[in-house]
Amino acid sequence: MATVTPKITLTSSDLLTDPISLTVTNNITCTHGGIMRANVAATSAGGTATIIYTADDYAATCYIYIKNPDATPTDYLYLYDDTSSGDPVILKLAGGEWAWMPTIADKTYRVYATSAGTIVEYGVFGTDQ
């Protein structure tokens, strides 16, 4: 088994009256995972949206890393829950933004973009034993 170590650091000297300096690290034992890139052709939810994770690929909790590497801030990526009624959007990422999220393994997640041809960078890390 492998270890993936997500880490986030938040700092600011001028947001509040006191400076912010916060670092959170977690070690996750993973059995599967990797980083991929895909061209997102769909501009709305539906059958042509890019699949990031398919329900029940893993039995246990999995973690999703997703990034919109586009240089244009208004070229959004939308990550949505394709399993639930109404296809609720879970994340809206502007160009340059990214997210790391623990997720429920029984949901299917797909991505569509504001502009066809936007690239999505993503990884799914499973913890099944």
Summary of the structure (lengths in Angstrom):
residues: 129
radius of gyration: 15.9
end to end distance: 8.6
largest distance: 48.6
contacts: 367
relative contact order: 0.31
helix: 0%
strand: 50%
